[in-house]
Amino acid sequence: MTTATFDLPVGSQKSTSAAGIAIALLLPIALVNAIGFILPVLNLARMSFNEALPGGGIADAFTVANWTGLLQDGFYIELITNSIVVSLGITLATLLVSYPIALYLHRASGAWRTFLTVLVISPLLTSAVVRTYGWIALLADQGPVANAIAAMGFQPPRMMFNTTGVVIGLTEILMPYMILSLMAGFGRLDPKVEEAARTLGATPFRTFRRVILPLTVPGIALGCLLCFVLAISSFITPKLMGGGRVFLLATEIYDQAIVTLNWPLAATLSMLVLIIFGAALAVYSRILRMIEG
């Protein structure tokens, strides 16, 4: 009695082997991601439905009071609205000051482009705390900026411990991220298209509005997404430059978790930030689909 044997085709063997290698390569990062991100997020979600006890205790009882109280409290509604508005303002300001720099870098070449790119990246080598304290010294009531404005005969505005200082500080801190994102999205920008527009008689402004700007929308969308997410989750700069007078989601999460020891409410606010992140990603995906469509 003979036993029939069936050999897999060579192509099937190669695909099976490639799938096994891919799984083996992805498994370590999947485990790290699960342990370092997914499990903590699930724990936060669970904690947001717990009850806070006096003295920092946490009751295991299931309750939706944290969520209902958050959505019914005028302070938190204003906090959420203010956080989104300020983050959008920071994102817009960062885009306006970063776009010309990114466009110039995209058009530069050779050693000059390398040098300028290093200058753009170099602020990332310095801690955000150090850069924030640098802005505190510059924007202080008797700082160089206020003295320069006063020397020109104008009354210097108050630029510290308010929203203005937070916007200025975060705009500068987020500029490298915006510039790099814009440059990554400028791949569709072809100099020959600009030359064709000018050859056909388009003015520089019209060339920018009808040719350059539409082609750079993917980079703008990417940079705005990144900067919005970083701005709304930023803690150090709003805490230091706001002086405890600028209330944002990140600073409130810190206060609830460390000062008042209300961990369930802090977890609820953290989950709310993740929901805002998801909404921002949905808007970004929608913009990309509109561009590709």
Secondary structure as the mmCIF struct_conf table of DSSP 4:
data_model
#
loop_
_struct_conf.conf_type_id
_struct_conf.id
_struct_conf.beg_label_comp_id
_struct_conf.beg_label_asym_id
_struct_conf.beg_label_seq_id
_struct_conf.end_label_comp_id
_struct_conf.end_label_asym_id
_struct_conf.end_label_seq_id
HELX_LH_PP_P HELX_LH_PP_P1 ASP A 7 PRO A 9
HELX_RH_AL_P HELX_RH_AL_P1 VAL A 10 ASN A 33
HELX_RH_PI_P HELX_RH_PI_P1 ALA A 34 ILE A 38
HELX_RH_AL_P HELX_RH_AL_P2 LEU A 39 MET A 47
TURN_TY1_P TURN_TY1_P1 SER A 48 PHE A 49
BEND BEND1 ASN A 50 ASN A 50
STRN STRN1 GLU A 51 LEU A 53
TURN_TY1_P TURN_TY1_P2 PRO A 54 GLY A 56
STRN STRN2 GLY A 57 ALA A 59
HELX_RH_AL_P HELX_RH_AL_P3 ALA A 65 GLN A 72
HELX_RH_AL_P HELX_RH_AL_P4 GLY A 74 ARG A 107
HELX_RH_AL_P HELX_RH_AL_P5 GLY A 110 ILE A 121
HELX_RH_3T_P HELX_RH_3T_P1 SER A 122 LEU A 125
BEND BEND2 THR A 126 THR A 126
HELX_RH_AL_P HELX_RH_AL_P6 ALA A 128 LEU A 139
BEND BEND3 ALA A 140 ALA A 140
TURN_TY1_P TURN_TY1_P3 ASP A 141 GLN A 142
BEND BEND4 GLY A 143 GLY A 143
HELX_RH_AL_P HELX_RH_AL_P7 PRO A 144 ALA A 151
TURN_TY1_P TURN_TY1_P4 MET A 152 GLY A 153
HELX_LH_PP_P HELX_LH_PP_P2 PRO A 156 ARG A 158
BEND BEND5 MET A 160 ASN A 162
HELX_RH_AL_P HELX_RH_AL_P8 THR A 163 GLY A 185
HELX_RH_3T_P HELX_RH_3T_P2 PHE A 186 ARG A 188
HELX_RH_AL_P HELX_RH_AL_P9 PRO A 191 THR A 199
TURN_TY1_P TURN_TY1_P5 LEU A 200 GLY A 201
HELX_RH_AL_P HELX_RH_AL_P10 PRO A 204 THR A 207
HELX_RH_PI_P HELX_RH_PI_P2 PHE A 208 ILE A 212
HELX_RH_AL_P HELX_RH_AL_P11 LEU A 213 LEU A 215
TURN_TY1_P TURN_TY1_P6 THR A 216 THR A 216
HELX_RH_AL_P HELX_RH_AL_P12 VAL A 217 ILE A 232
TURN_TY1_P TURN_TY1_P7 SER A 233 SER A 233
HELX_RH_AL_P HELX_RH_AL_P13 ILE A 236 GLY A 242
TURN_TY1_P TURN_TY1_P8 GLY A 243 GLY A 244
BEND BEND6 VAL A 246 VAL A 246
HELX_RH_AL_P HELX_RH_AL_P14 LEU A 249 TYR A 254
HELX_RH_PI_P HELX_RH_PI_P3 ASP A 255 VAL A 259
BEND BEND7 THR A 260 THR A 260
HELX_RH_AL_P HELX_RH_AL_P15 TRP A 263 GLU A 292
#
